[in-house]
Amino acid sequence: LTLIHLDAHHDANISKLLGLPKNLKDLDSPGFVSYSEAGWLFPLVYYGIIAKDILWVIPNHLKKDSRYYLDRYIVSYIKNGKEEFRLIKAGSEEIFAKELERRGIPQESRVLAKIHCLYLEELPQFETGTTQVLSIDLDAYLTLEGVDWLWKDIFYGLKQDKEIKAILKARIKDSLGVLYKKGIIPFKVFLADSPDFIPL
């Protein structure tokens, strides 16, 4: 099950207060941390619900290979007899290995998932019969990071609601067209409106 995640943020943070039940159904039980919009991917990875290769699609106006927009690895390793998890940012396998060494994480640590940071047009072509889940956050189309010209126009009141909705509708329609051409017809779609990042 491949996750295609359209978002200006990776949403793969790992809580330091993390407590994981043995069974997925007990995730919401008392005593376990609740997951925020910044860390909801981790339980899906931990319980093997989604494939190890996550496709994180960022807006075209954001620059890859900057301090934030790089591939990431979710790793598991044993420290003092206890399982630990880390999210490692690295632009290549070589840098990833160096980051493990720098952080004192054993090289034999287990990679639970790799989050590939890419643009919409860089998505691979999917064959018929493959299964995808599509996660869309509105800040994939309208985001402060960058800075997106539409975000500034909204913030300073230079665009009317009708104009904003028309532009967003066009951006979303264009992206769905690209997904369809790539053979991506997800069996489930999740939507988030990101009120903390969208000035609407």
QUIHU-V30398 format. One record per helix or strand of 3 or more residues. SS is the DSSP state (~ for helix, > for strand). FROM is the first residue (numbers start at 1). LEN is the number of residues. If there is no record, write none. Layout:
# QUIHU-V30398
SS/FROM/LEN + SS/FROM/LEN
This chain:
# QUIHU-V30398
>/2/5 + ~/24/3 + ~/41/6 + >/53/6 + >/72/8 + >/82/8 + ~/93/10 + >/110/10 + ~/120/3 + >/132/6 + ~/138/3 + ~/149/7 + ~/161/21 + >/188/5
